[in-house]
């Protein structure tokens, strides 16, 4: 929703600018640049990674000292066919972090909640459904790692998915 609002606000500002200064801008060529920018902005938004908000929140929590939990951590180099299941595993483990934060009253509880919420919204929006490959592991089959390693692998997996 945030990125949509930014796009709408930007387009409205550019529309207002063109309407108000249209003739002046077209005389000096600046109007063509603005028209080009208006046409370019939606394309940039469409190519945006669906996990961008999650990445931002992961950056915020990765240095948290008050989250001390072991989590099932998928490997960043899992088979591409397992990508969705790996992502689902990371988001399931985020629920464990939320529970830990509730108990310990962590300073980053809202950021962790946002990761979980944005991840689930993205899965719902894109109606992701995968068939389990023989090579894919269940979440509980992965090695338990500390919070720092979990976040590092989570970031790597998202970056791989966004390429």
C-alpha positions as CSV (number, residue, x, y, z in Angstrom):
1,X,0.0,0.0,0.0
2,X,2.9,2.4,0.8
3,X,4.5,2.1,-2.6
4,X,1.1,2.6,-4.3
5,X,0.5,5.8,-2.4
6,X,3.9,7.1,-3.2
7,X,3.3,6.4,-6.9
8,X,-0.1,8.1,-6.8
9,X,1.3,11.1,-4.9
10,X,4.2,11.5,-7.4
11,X,1.9,11.2,-10.4
12,X,-0.5,13.7,-8.9
13,X,2.3,16.2,-8.3
14,X,3.6,15.8,-11.8
15,X,0.1,16.1,-13.2
16,X,-0.4,19.4,-11.2
17,X,3.0,20.7,-12.4
18,X,2.2,19.9,-16.0
19,X,-1.2,21.5,-15.9
20,X,0.0,24.6,-14.2
21,X,3.2,25.1,-16.2
22,X,2.4,23.1,-19.3
23,X,3.0,25.7,-21.9
24,X,6.1,27.2,-20.3
25,X,7.6,23.7,-19.8
26,X,6.9,22.6,-23.3
27,X,8.6,25.7,-24.7
28,X,11.9,24.9,-23.0
29,X,11.8,21.1,-23.3
30,X,11.5,20.5,-19.6
31,X,7.9,19.2,-20.1
32,X,9.2,16.4,-22.2
33,X,11.5,15.3,-19.4
34,X,8.6,15.3,-16.9
35,X,6.4,13.4,-19.3
36,X,9.1,10.8,-19.6
37,X,9.4,10.5,-15.8
38,X,5.6,10.1,-15.5
39,X,5.8,7.2,-18.0
40,X,8.8,5.7,-16.3
41,X,7.7,5.7,-12.7
42,X,4.9,3.0,-13.0
43,X,7.3,0.6,-14.8
44,X,9.8,1.0,-12.0
45,X,7.2,0.2,-9.4
46,X,6.0,-2.9,-11.3
47,X,9.6,-4.3,-11.4
48,X,9.8,-3.7,-7.6
49,X,10.7,-6.8,-5.5
50,X,7.6,-8.1,-3.7
51,X,9.7,-8.7,-0.6
52,X,11.2,-5.2,-0.4
53,X,9.4,-4.3,2.8
54,X,10.4,-7.5,4.4
55,X,14.1,-6.8,3.5
56,X,13.9,-3.4,5.1
57,X,12.5,-4.8,8.3
58,X,15.1,-7.6,8.4
59,X,17.7,-4.9,8.2
60,X,16.2,-3.2,11.2
61,X,16.1,-6.4,13.4
62,X,19.3,-8.1,12.4
63,X,21.4,-6.3,15.1
64,X,18.8,-6.9,17.8
65,X,20.5,-8.0,21.1
66,X,17.2,-8.9,22.8
67,X,16.2,-11.7,20.5
68,X,17.9,-14.9,21.6
69,X,16.3,-17.9,19.9
70,X,17.3,-20.9,17.8
71,X,15.3,-21.3,14.6
72,X,15.1,-23.8,11.8
73,X,17.1,-22.1,9.1
74,X,16.9,-23.1,5.5
75,X,20.1,-22.9,3.4
76,X,20.3,-19.9,1.0
77,X,21.4,-22.2,-1.8
78,X,18.5,-24.6,-1.7
79,X,17.2,-25.9,-5.0
80,X,15.2,-23.3,-6.9
81,X,12.2,-25.7,-7.0
82,X,12.1,-25.4,-3.2
83,X,12.2,-21.6,-3.1
84,X,8.6,-21.1,-2.1
85,X,8.8,-23.8,0.6
86,X,12.0,-22.2,1.9
87,X,10.3,-18.8,2.1
88,X,7.3,-20.3,3.9
89,X,9.7,-21.9,6.4
90,X,11.3,-18.5,7.1
91,X,8.0,-16.9,7.6
92,X,6.8,-19.7,9.9
93,X,9.9,-19.3,12.0
94,X,9.1,-15.6,12.2
95,X,6.1,-16.6,14.3
96,X,8.5,-18.1,16.8
97,X,10.4,-14.8,17.0
98,X,7.1,-13.0,17.6
99,X,6.3,-15.3,20.5
100,X,9.8,-14.8,21.9
101,X,9.4,-11.0,21.6
102,X,6.1,-11.1,23.4
103,X,7.7,-13.0,26.3
104,X,10.8,-10.8,26.5
105,X,9.1,-7.5,25.4
106,X,11.7,-7.0,22.6
107,X,12.4,-3.6,21.2
108,X,11.9,-4.9,17.7
109,X,8.5,-6.6,18.1
110,X,6.8,-4.3,15.6
111,X,9.4,-4.9,12.9
112,X,9.2,-8.7,13.4
113,X,5.4,-8.5,13.2
114,X,5.7,-6.4,10.0
115,X,7.9,-9.1,8.4
116,X,5.4,-11.8,9.2
117,X,2.4,-9.7,8.1
118,X,4.0,-8.6,4.8
119,X,5.2,-12.1,4.0
120,X,1.8,-13.6,4.5
121,X,0.2,-10.8,2.5
122,X,2.6,-11.4,-0.4
123,X,1.8,-15.2,-0.3
124,X,-1.9,-14.4,-0.3
125,X,-1.7,-11.8,-3.1
126,X,0.3,-14.0,-5.4
127,X,-1.6,-17.1,-4.6
128,X,1.6,-19.1,-4.3
129,X,1.2,-22.8,-4.4
130,X,4.0,-25.2,-4.8
131,X,4.2,-28.9,-5.3
132,X,6.7,-30.5,-3.0
133,X,9.7,-31.8,-4.8
134,X,11.5,-34.9,-3.6
135,X,14.5,-32.7,-2.9
136,X,12.7,-30.2,-0.7
137,X,12.9,-30.5,3.1
138,X,10.3,-29.8,5.6
139,X,11.0,-26.8,7.8
140,X,11.8,-29.0,10.9
141,X,14.5,-30.9,8.8
142,X,16.7,-27.8,8.7
143,X,19.4,-27.2,11.2
144,X,18.6,-24.9,14.1
145,X,20.7,-21.8,14.0
146,X,20.9,-18.7,16.1
147,X,19.0,-15.5,15.3
148,X,21.8,-13.8,13.5
149,X,22.5,-16.7,11.1
150,X,18.7,-17.0,10.6
151,X,18.4,-13.4,9.5
152,X,21.5,-13.6,7.2
153,X,20.1,-16.6,5.4
154,X,16.6,-15.1,5.2
155,X,18.1,-12.0,3.5
156,X,20.1,-14.1,1.1
157,X,17.0,-16.2,0.1
158,X,14.9,-13.0,-0.5
159,X,17.7,-11.4,-2.5
160,X,17.9,-14.5,-4.6
161,X,14.1,-14.5,-5.2
162,X,14.2,-10.8,-6.2
163,X,16.8,-11.2,-9.0
